[in-house]
Amino acid sequence: MRYLGNKTKLIPFLMQHVRRIQRAPGVACDPFAGTASVSMALKQAGWEVHSGDLMAASYALQVARVELDRAPRFPASLLPSAAPNGTGAEHVDYDTLLAWLAERDEREGSDGCGFVSEHYTLQGAAGREHGRMYFSPENGRKIDGIRTRIERWTREARLGRAEAQLLIATLIEAADRVANTTGVYASFVKTMQPNARRPLELRPLKPTPRQNGAGACSAFRGPAARRLATIGPVDLVYLDPPYNGRQYPAYYHIPELLALGWTPPPEIRGKTGLIPDEGSRSDWCRKHRAAGALREVLEAADARHILFSYYDEGLLDRAGIERALRERGLPDTYRFFHRPYRRYRSDADGPRRNYRRDDVSAHLHYVRCA
């Protein structure tokens, strides 16, 4: 999934310093997980990882990629045609379920609740009124049908929490590949791009296997400080908060909608169809509150090592971050690392956007606490 601040390209840089501060894997907490790329890398390296994030879409991705060790099996009763009479099959695998969902009629399973079609395609009255072109009508109907099935199966207790979140994460990734956007959902493109014309495709996600007898990993939705408080002492806390004024609920409201569902339907607003998001807005994206947010998470972090990831264009200045980390940990252990990084562009320069430069510097602050 295309995501602001995603650290996929920086994983080698980050893991190099993780190995430097603690050679043997231990227990880590990543309370700003996003797409869970760093949590995955830690788990692959043998760490027991406890991730978290405010966003419901992130929670689904955390469950799929970090909490689960392998893809679960699903009740065969979800798709009766997969278990002919007399076979005695009780379960079907993940790939089989996705193939079955992909073959369903676009309207089948939607229970008449075509929320995405109605509000985010030109097929629906609300979509036409605002000119919303987030998805083609065909993909909008397909998304409606799949998400409504997941909701119904969950309501009927035919899916467990982790199984439901895995399917939701799969749908979020599939929808993102055919979304008529430039990478974020703050706006849609006014003509249908080639990727948006392609049919929705459900590709199986790959949960990260547990390594070397590490403990079970877990996912969490909620504020970072609460995640840190609930998980208790760990070896490593990796902090990767938002660094500018762009609130993620507004930039990713449609993945968030797919994660939350629409039972009951949310009240949406504006040209882009924003959903209610006050509970997911972050103080890290408010200049006058970011320093307080930093102090809050550092106080909640009970760890031997703290790594804090940020960018040189962030709301917090480097000196302030260094001062806060030295106060929280052993002052003489503070270290600073940086690496040039190619900026993620969701759009081109124009009247409303003028990037100062394409290259930014990824900053990594470290302090040992015990």
N, C-alpha and C positions, 0 to 999 in steps of 0.2 A: 504494500500500500504506500502511495506517495504521501509523505508526512513531513511537515515542517520540523526541523531539528533532528530528523532521523540520523542516528549515528552509525549506520551500516558501514559507510566508507571509512569511518574512524576506528572501527573495531580493532585492527592490528595495533594502532597507536595506543588505544586504551588498555588492551590486554597486555601489551608490553610493560606498562607501568603497574598493572595489577600484579603481574608475576614478580616485578621488582620489589614491591612492598611486602608480598607474602607468597613465597614459592609454592607452598602446599595449599591446595584449595581448602576452603572452610565454608562458613555460612555468610551469605551476602544479602543485603536488602537494597532493592532498586525501586524507590517509591515514586519515581517519575518515569514509568516504564515506556509510555508511548506505544510504539509498535512492538516493543519487547525485544529489540535487536540486541541490546547489551545484556539483558537477562539471559537470552538464548546463548550468547557467547560465553557467559560465565558458567551456565549449566553444562555446555559442551566441554568446558575446561575442568569439570569435576566439582563445581561449587553447588552447594545447596542454596537455592535462590528463592527469595520471597519478594515478589514484585507488587507494585501498586500504581494507581493513577486515579485522578478524578473522573476520567471519561469512561463511559460505559463501553464504547467501542474498543478502547484499550483493554478493558477487563476481558472482553471476549478473546482478543488476541493473546493476552497473557495466559488464559486458560488453555488455549489451543497450542501455544508454542512453548510454554514454560511449565505450567502445572501438570499437564498430561505428559506421561512418559511414552505413550503409544496411542494410536487411534483406537477408540473403544469399538466394541461391537454393539449393534443396535437390534432391538426386538424385530423379528421378522414380521410381526403383526402390523408394523408400520406400512408395509407394502405387501399385501397378501399374495400378489402374483409372484413374489420371489420365493415363496414356500409352498409349492404345489401339495395337494392332499397326499398324505402318505409318506412324505419325505422326513417328517419329524424335525425339520430344521427350526430352531428357536431363535436364531440370530442371523443377521446379515452384516457384512463388513461395511466400513465407511465408504469405500469406493463404489460398492454396489448400490448403497442408498443414494449417493450423489448421482449416479447414472440413472436411477429410477426417477429422481426428482427432475432431472434434465429432460426426461421424455414426457413429462406431464404437459397437458394443454396449458397455455398461458393463463387461462381463467380458472382452471381447475384448482380447487383448494383455497381460493381467495375468499369464500363466503360472502362475496359481494362487497368486500371491504377493500376496494382498490385505492388505497390511500396514496401510494406513490404515483400511480397513474393519474389520479385526480389532481394532485398538487404539483407534481414535478415533471410532467410531460405535457405536450400540447394537446393530448387527447382529452384531458379532463378540463372541466369548466374553469377551475381555479388556475390550472396551468396555462390555459389560453388567455385568461384575463391578465395575467402578469407576464406572459410570454416565456414562461419557464421551460427550458429545454435541457434539463439535467440528464434525461434519459430518452431514448426512443420509446414510442408507445409500446412496442413489443417487449422491450426489456423492462419497462415499467410494470407491465402486467405480469411478467415472469417473476420479478422481484416480489410483487404483491403476493402471488400464489405461494412462493416458497416461504416467505416470512410468516404468512398466516398459518401455513401448515406447522411450522415450528412452534408457533404460539399455541395452536390447538393441541399438539402432541404434549407440550409442556403442561398445559392446563389439565389435561387428562392423565397426568402422571405417567405418560408413556416414554418420556425422556427425563433423564436425570439432569442436574445442573450442568455438569461438565459436558455432557453430550449435547445439550442445547446450545451452550456457549461455543462449542466447536462448530456446529452448523451455522450459527450466527456469524462467527468469524469468517467462515468459508464464503458466506453470502456477501459480507462486507468487502472482502477482497475481490470477489467476482464483480460486484457492482462498481467498484472503483476502476476496474479495467475498462468498463464501457461507459463511465461517466463522461458527460460532455463538458468537461472542465479542463483547466490547464494544470491541475494538480491539487487545488484546494476548492472548497465548495462555497467560498464567499461570493462567487459569481459563476455564471454559466456562459458558454460560448454561444454566440448568436446564430451560428450555423452548425449543423451536425458534423462533427469531426469523423474521420475514418474509424477511429476506435469505437466511437459511440454507435456506429452503424452495425458493428459486429454483434452477433447474438451473444447473450449472456452465457458464460461457461463456468460451471462449478468445478474448480480444480481442487483436489484434496490438499489440505495443509499437512505438514509433517511435524508432529510433536517432537520435541527434543528428548532423546533417550537419556535416562539418568546414567551418570558415569561413576565408576570406581566406588560403588557402595555409598554414594552420597545420600543424604536424607531427602525426604520428599519435599518438593518445591510447592509453592502456593501463590495464588493470585488474590488481588484485593482491589476493591473500588472505594476510594475515599481520599481525604486529604493526606498529604505525605506525613505530617506530624503524627496523625492518628495511626498510620501504618507503622511508623517507627516505634510508637509507644506500645502497640499490640504485639510486635514481633520480639521485643526484648533484646538482650545482648547478642551481638553478631560480631564477626571478624571485620567485615567491610560494609560500609554504607556508601553507595554510589549515588550522587545527587546530580540530576540533569534537569533542572527546572526550566520553564519558559524564560526567555531572556529579553523579549521585547513586548510591545503593547498589544500584540495580536492575540485575542482571546480564542482559544481552540474551539469552544462550543460554536462560535459563529463561523469559523473556517471549516469545520467538519460536522455541521449540523445534520447532514444526511446520513453519514455513517453512524452518528449518534442515534438518529431516528431508527435505523435498522437494528441497532443494538437494543434499544428500549422497547421497540414495537409501538403499536398505536391502539392499544386496548387499555383505557379509553383513548380516543383520538385526541392528540394535543392541539391546542390552539396555536396556529402558526401565524406569522406576521411578516410583512414586508415583501419586497419584490422577489427576494430569494427564498421565502418560505421558512424563516427561522423558527425553531421550536423553543419552548421555555428553557432557559439555561442558567438561571441565577445561581443554582446550587453547584454549577460546574465552572463558574468563572473564578479565575485565579488571582490572588493578590500579587503574584510574581509578575503579572502583566500590568501592574499599576505602579508607576514610578514612586509615589509617596508611600507605598506599602511594601515594596519589594525587600527593603532592608529588614523590616520587621518579620517578613516571611522567612528570610534567611536565619535570623536569630531563633525563630520558633523551631525550625527543623534541626538546627544544630543542637539546641537544648534537648530535643527529643531523641537524638541519635545516641544510642548506647553501643559504641563500636570501638574496636582497636584502631581501625584505619578509616579515614573519611577522604573520599575523592569527590571533588566538586567540579563539574563540567560546565563551561560557559563560553560565550563568544565575546570578542573585543568590542562589539557594537551593542552590548547589553545595557539594560537600565542600571545595573549595579557596576560601579567602577572597580577596577582591579585592586586598588589600595584598600577599599572597604571590605572586599571579600577576604583579602589576606589578613586584615586586622581581625575580622570575625573568626577566622579559622585559628589564628594564633591564640586568641582568647579562649577558644573551645578546647584546643588540644595542647600538646607540648610545644611551646613556641619555637624551640630550636629545630623541630622536625619539619617545619613548614617547607614545602617545595613548590615550585611553579614550573609547568611545562607548557609548551604551545606548539601548534602545528598549523601551517597555512591550509586553508580549506576552501574549496570551490563552492560559492554560494548556491543555494537552491533557489531558482527563479520560478515562480508560479505564473509570471507574465512578463511582458516586455516593458521597457521604459515608456512612459506616456504621461498625459496630463496629470494623472492621479498617482503615479508611481515613478520615482527616479532613484534607482539604486546608486549608492555612492561609489561602489566598486563591486566587482565580481568575486574577488578573493577576500575572505575574512580570515581571522585567526581563531582557531579553536583553542581555548584555554583549559588547562587542567590544574587545579589547585589540590594539594595534598597536605594532610596533617595526621600525625599519629596521636592517639588519645590515651594509650596505655601501653 
